[in-house]
Amino acid sequence: MNFVYNHLHFRSEDPDAAAKFYCDNFGAKITSERPLSTTKSIQLELNGHHLMTISGRAEGEAPVPGSNEPRYGLDHFGFEVDDMEEAAAHLHANNANFICEPWTMPSGSMVAFIEAPDHVSVEIIQRPKA
């Protein structure tokens, strides 16, 4: 089993303005924009490496406004694995709380979500083999 850092996901009131901020201030580049539920997802890279995903509020959601005050949590971050079944078994054996058991997305990626301390969501993802 091999866990590899995959991504950070930020939710924004204005995903375009947020992406522009990271591009303008840190030299990030937008690598893709695509629909995500009823909002969109913007992928950013920095120095040739994936930096983050930014999305907006999806229909029916009521996100709590962010704050620059000290606080806990973020939307989610992810780890990529090469064997979802082995990873899920390992996490179950450690009594991880699964928010969403593994399932296959239309893209062929398998995903699951677990709850980390402070109610942080952690995505586990296995990309389709080429």
Contacts in CASP RR format, 6 or more apart in sequence:
PFRMAT RR
TARGET T0000
AUTHOR 0000-0000-0000
METHOD contacts of the structure
MODEL  1
MNFVYNHLHFRSEDPDAAAKFYCDNFGAKITSERPLSTTKSIQLELNGHH
LMTISGRAEGEAPVPGSNEPRYGLDHFGFEVDDMEEAAAHLHANNANFIC
EPWTMPSGSMVAFIEAPDHVSVEIIQRPKA
1 81 0 8 1.000
1 82 0 8 1.000
1 83 0 8 1.000
1 86 0 8 1.000
1 87 0 8 1.000
1 90 0 8 1.000
2 81 0 8 1.000
2 82 0 8 1.000
3 79 0 8 1.000
3 80 0 8 1.000
3 81 0 8 1.000
3 87 0 8 1.000
4 79 0 8 1.000
4 80 0 8 1.000
4 81 0 8 1.000
5 78 0 8 1.000
5 79 0 8 1.000
5 80 0 8 1.000
6 50 0 8 1.000
6 77 0 8 1.000
6 78 0 8 1.000
6 79 0 8 1.000
6 80 0 8 1.000
6 123 0 8 1.000
6 125 0 8 1.000
7 50 0 8 1.000
7 52 0 8 1.000
7 53 0 8 1.000
7 77 0 8 1.000
7 78 0 8 1.000
7 123 0 8 1.000
8 51 0 8 1.000
8 52 0 8 1.000
8 53 0 8 1.000
8 74 0 8 1.000
8 77 0 8 1.000
8 78 0 8 1.000
9 52 0 8 1.000
9 53 0 8 1.000
9 54 0 8 1.000
9 55 0 8 1.000
9 74 0 8 1.000
9 75 0 8 1.000
9 76 0 8 1.000
9 77 0 8 1.000
9 78 0 8 1.000
9 123 0 8 1.000
10 18 0 8 1.000
10 52 0 8 1.000
10 53 0 8 1.000
10 54 0 8 1.000
10 55 0 8 1.000
10 74 0 8 1.000
10 75 0 8 1.000
11 54 0 8 1.000
11 55 0 8 1.000
11 56 0 8 1.000
11 57 0 8 1.000
11 63 0 8 1.000
11 75 0 8 1.000
12 18 0 8 1.000
12 54 0 8 1.000
12 55 0 8 1.000
12 56 0 8 1.000
13 56 0 8 1.000
13 57 0 8 1.000
13 65 0 8 1.000
14 56 0 8 1.000
15 39 0 8 1.000
15 40 0 8 1.000
15 41 0 8 1.000
15 42 0 8 1.000
15 54 0 8 1.000
15 55 0 8 1.000
15 56 0 8 1.000
16 42 0 8 1.000
18 42 0 8 1.000
18 54 0 8 1.000
19 28 0 8 1.000
19 30 0 8 1.000
19 42 0 8 1.000
19 44 0 8 1.000
19 54 0 8 1.000
22 28 0 8 1.000
22 44 0 8 1.000
22 51 0 8 1.000
22 52 0 8 1.000
22 54 0 8 1.000
23 29 0 8 1.000
23 30 0 8 1.000
23 44 0 8 1.000
26 46 0 8 1.000
27 46 0 8 1.000
28 44 0 8 1.000
28 45 0 8 1.000
28 46 0 8 1.000
28 51 0 8 1.000
29 44 0 8 1.000
29 45 0 8 1.000
29 46 0 8 1.000
29 48 0 8 1.000
30 42 0 8 1.000
30 43 0 8 1.000
30 44 0 8 1.000
31 43 0 8 1.000
31 44 0 8 1.000
31 45 0 8 1.000
31 50 0 8 1.000
32 42 0 8 1.000
32 43 0 8 1.000
33 40 0 8 1.000
33 41 0 8 1.000
33 42 0 8 1.000
33 43 0 8 1.000
34 40 0 8 1.000
34 41 0 8 1.000
35 41 0 8 1.000
36 55 0 8 1.000
36 58 0 8 1.000
37 58 0 8 1.000
37 59 0 8 1.000
38 58 0 8 1.000
38 59 0 8 1.000
38 60 0 8 1.000
39 55 0 8 1.000
39 56 0 8 1.000
39 57 0 8 1.000
39 58 0 8 1.000
39 59 0 8 1.000
40 55 0 8 1.000
40 56 0 8 1.000
41 53 0 8 1.000
41 54 0 8 1.000
41 55 0 8 1.000
42 53 0 8 1.000
42 54 0 8 1.000
42 55 0 8 1.000
43 50 0 8 1.000
43 52 0 8 1.000
43 53 0 8 1.000
44 50 0 8 1.000
44 51 0 8 1.000
44 52 0 8 1.000
44 53 0 8 1.000
44 54 0 8 1.000
45 51 0 8 1.000
57 63 0 8 1.000
72 118 0 8 1.000
72 119 0 8 1.000
72 120 0 8 1.000
73 118 0 8 1.000
73 119 0 8 1.000
73 120 0 8 1.000
74 120 0 8 1.000
75 121 0 8 1.000
76 113 0 8 1.000
76 120 0 8 1.000
76 121 0 8 1.000
76 122 0 8 1.000
76 123 0 8 1.000
77 120 0 8 1.000
77 122 0 8 1.000
77 123 0 8 1.000
78 122 0 8 1.000
78 123 0 8 1.000
78 124 0 8 1.000
78 125 0 8 1.000
79 122 0 8 1.000
79 123 0 8 1.000
79 124 0 8 1.000
79 125 0 8 1.000
80 125 0 8 1.000
80 126 0 8 1.000
80 127 0 8 1.000
81 87 0 8 1.000
81 124 0 8 1.000
81 125 0 8 1.000
81 126 0 8 1.000
82 126 0 8 1.000
83 126 0 8 1.000
84 102 0 8 1.000
84 110 0 8 1.000
84 112 0 8 1.000
84 124 0 8 1.000
84 126 0 8 1.000
85 102 0 8 1.000
87 124 0 8 1.000
87 126 0 8 1.000
88 98 0 8 1.000
88 101 0 8 1.000
88 102 0 8 1.000
88 112 0 8 1.000
88 124 0 8 1.000
91 98 0 8 1.000
91 114 0 8 1.000
91 124 0 8 1.000
92 98 0 8 1.000
96 114 0 8 1.000
96 115 0 8 1.000
97 114 0 8 1.000
97 115 0 8 1.000
98 112 0 8 1.000
98 113 0 8 1.000
98 114 0 8 1.000
98 115 0 8 1.000
99 113 0 8 1.000
99 114 0 8 1.000
99 115 0 8 1.000
99 121 0 8 1.000
100 111 0 8 1.000
100 112 0 8 1.000
100 113 0 8 1.000
101 112 0 8 1.000
102 110 0 8 1.000
102 111 0 8 1.000
102 112 0 8 1.000
102 124 0 8 1.000
103 110 0 8 1.000
103 111 0 8 1.000
103 112 0 8 1.000
104 110 0 8 1.000
105 111 0 8 1.000
107 128 0 8 1.000
108 128 0 8 1.000
109 125 0 8 1.000
109 126 0 8 1.000
109 127 0 8 1.000
109 128 0 8 1.000
110 125 0 8 1.000
110 126 0 8 1.000
111 123 0 8 1.000
111 124 0 8 1.000
111 125 0 8 1.000
111 126 0 8 1.000
112 123 0 8 1.000
112 124 0 8 1.000
113 121 0 8 1.000
113 122 0 8 1.000
113 123 0 8 1.000
113 124 0 8 1.000
114 121 0 8 1.000
114 122 0 8 1.000
114 124 0 8 1.000
115 121 0 8 1.000
115 122 0 8 1.000
116 122 0 8 1.000
END
